[in-house]
Amino acid sequence: MSGARGGSLMRLRGMVRKESLQILRDPSSIAIAFVMPVVLLLLFGYGVSLDAKHIPVAVVIEQLDAASASFAAAFHQSEYFSPQRFGSIQEAEQALAERRVDGIVWLRSDFGRRLLGHGDAPVGVILNGVDANQARITAGYVEGAWQTWLQAYAAAQGRELEAPAAVEQRVWFNPALRSRNFLVPGLVAVIMTLIGALLTALVVAREWERGTMEALMVTPIRIREILLGKLLPYFVLGMGGMLLSVAMAVWLFEVPLRGSFWVLLAASSLFMLVALAMGLLISTVAKNQFVAGQIAILVTFLPAFILSGFIFDLGSMPAPIQVITHLVPARYFVAILQTLFLAGDVWPVVLGNAAALLGMMLVFFAILQRKARKDLQ
């Protein structure tokens, strides 16, 4: 019994050594694990932003007075707007049609007279609705600028602004409203999906193409030892890419990590096993590198990018699509990442999503063990 166990460990050790040497001799594996995360994080961290700042708006003042000049100055003092003065509404509309501005703030001739009269000062706002999200953000900014300025103006006039309620806003978890704090943690899930699923699928498919897999399968090594021998080196490689991504997120992009690092490490290990199982499962179906790569992109990368909540809000998707997102492992890992980074150790969120990942891992490995039989059929 002990001899059989010793032989199994020796075969497993040899398999791990073989895979490790193959990784070291293959620059593409190192590039996918360490260079690709750096490129993606730099691209999304610096090049992609959902924040709307310096929005070009046209300001039209039909009759200049102290009130209209003060309100227009509020736009010049805000980092969210890049105002441009126009003499008439026709000129501003032309600029909006030519995409030189994204909106128009129109102060009509009786702005000052009706300002504090009945709360219906004639302020017109026209927005470019081609980008609906940008239009909503701009409308919110204009509304906020108007309410802030109106309260300050009423206080300066010694009058009290009539309002049914005073709204006090408080933003939790991301007070600065930096989209980078939202995007970078989710990107870690996309990176780990690529490292685990794509890299594993390509490497195993390459062995099928070269015939080394058949040569391996006629040896005394068992199917479990083959799977473990392939999983362990790529697990270490993937976790190295994860640690690099987290280090860049915290120290380069200054994304706060409010939760436990060890909880993050445990959740990442669980998700990496799911990604590796998907990659190995793809390689058993497609024994060609090109086909394996295409399948891995279609069933792992694209769902992780689109259907995980990484960028697009899951709650705003149609109900059938929301059901499909529950089949995407990255959905659960993105929820864990964003919670650990921005909110902390919120155990109902962490444990619930970790349980879903654990169930997926068990299902994938059960299917993998069933399909990856040691034969040459």
DAHU-V64733 format. One record per backbone hydrogen bond with DSSP energy under -1.0 kcal/mol. CO is the residue of the C=O (numbers start at 1). NH is the residue of the N-H. Records with the same first field share a line. If there is no record, write none. Layout:
CO->NH + NH
This chain:
1->5
2->6
3->7
4->8
5->9
6->10
7->11
8->12
9->13
10->14
11->15
12->16
13->17
14->18
15->19
16->20
17->21
18->22
19->23
20->24
21->25
26->30
27->31
28->32
29->33
30->34
31->36
35->39
36->40
37->41
38->42
39->43
40->44
41->45
42->46
43->47
55->82
56->102
57->84
58->105
59->86
60->107
65->69
66->70
67->71
68->72
69->73
70->74
72->76
73->77
79->54
80->55
84->59
88->92
89->93
90->94
91->95
92->96
93->97
94->98
95->100
96->99
102->128
103->58
104->126
105->60
106->124
107->62
108->111
110->114
121->123
122->108
124->106
126->104
131->135
132->136
133->137
134->138
135->139
136->140
137->141
138->142
139->143
140->144
141->145
142->146
143->147
144->148
145->149
146->150
147->151
148->152
149->153
150->154
151->155
152->156
153->157
154->159
155->158
172->174
174->177
179->183
180->184
183->187
184->188
186->190
187->191
188->192
189->193
190->194
191->195
192->196
193->197
194->199
197->201
198->202
199->203
200->204
201->205
202->206
203->207
204->208
205->209
206->210
207->213
211->215
212->216
213->217
216->219
222->226
223->227
224->228
225->229
226->230
227->231
228->232
231->235
232->236
233->237
234->238
235->239
236->240
237->241
238->242
239->243
240->244
241->245
242->246
243->247
244->248
245->249
246->250
247->251
248->252 + 253
249->255
260->264
261->265
262->266
263->267
264->268
265->269
266->270
267->271
268->272
269->273
270->274
271->275
272->276
273->277
274->278
275->279
276->280
277->281
278->282
279->283
280->284
282->286
288->292
289->293
290->294
291->295
292->296
293->297
294->298
295->299
296->300 + 301
297->302
300->304
301->305
302->306
303->307
314->317
318->322
319->323
320->324
321->325
323->326
324->327
325->328
328->331
329->333
330->334
331->335
332->336
333->337
334->338
335->339
336->340
337->341
338->342
339->343 + 344
340->259
341->258
344->346
345->347
346->350
347->351
348->352
349->353
350->354
351->355
352->356
353->357
354->358
355->359
356->360
357->361
358->362
359->363
360->364
361->365
362->366
363->367
364->368
365->369
366->370
367->371
368->372
371->373
373->375
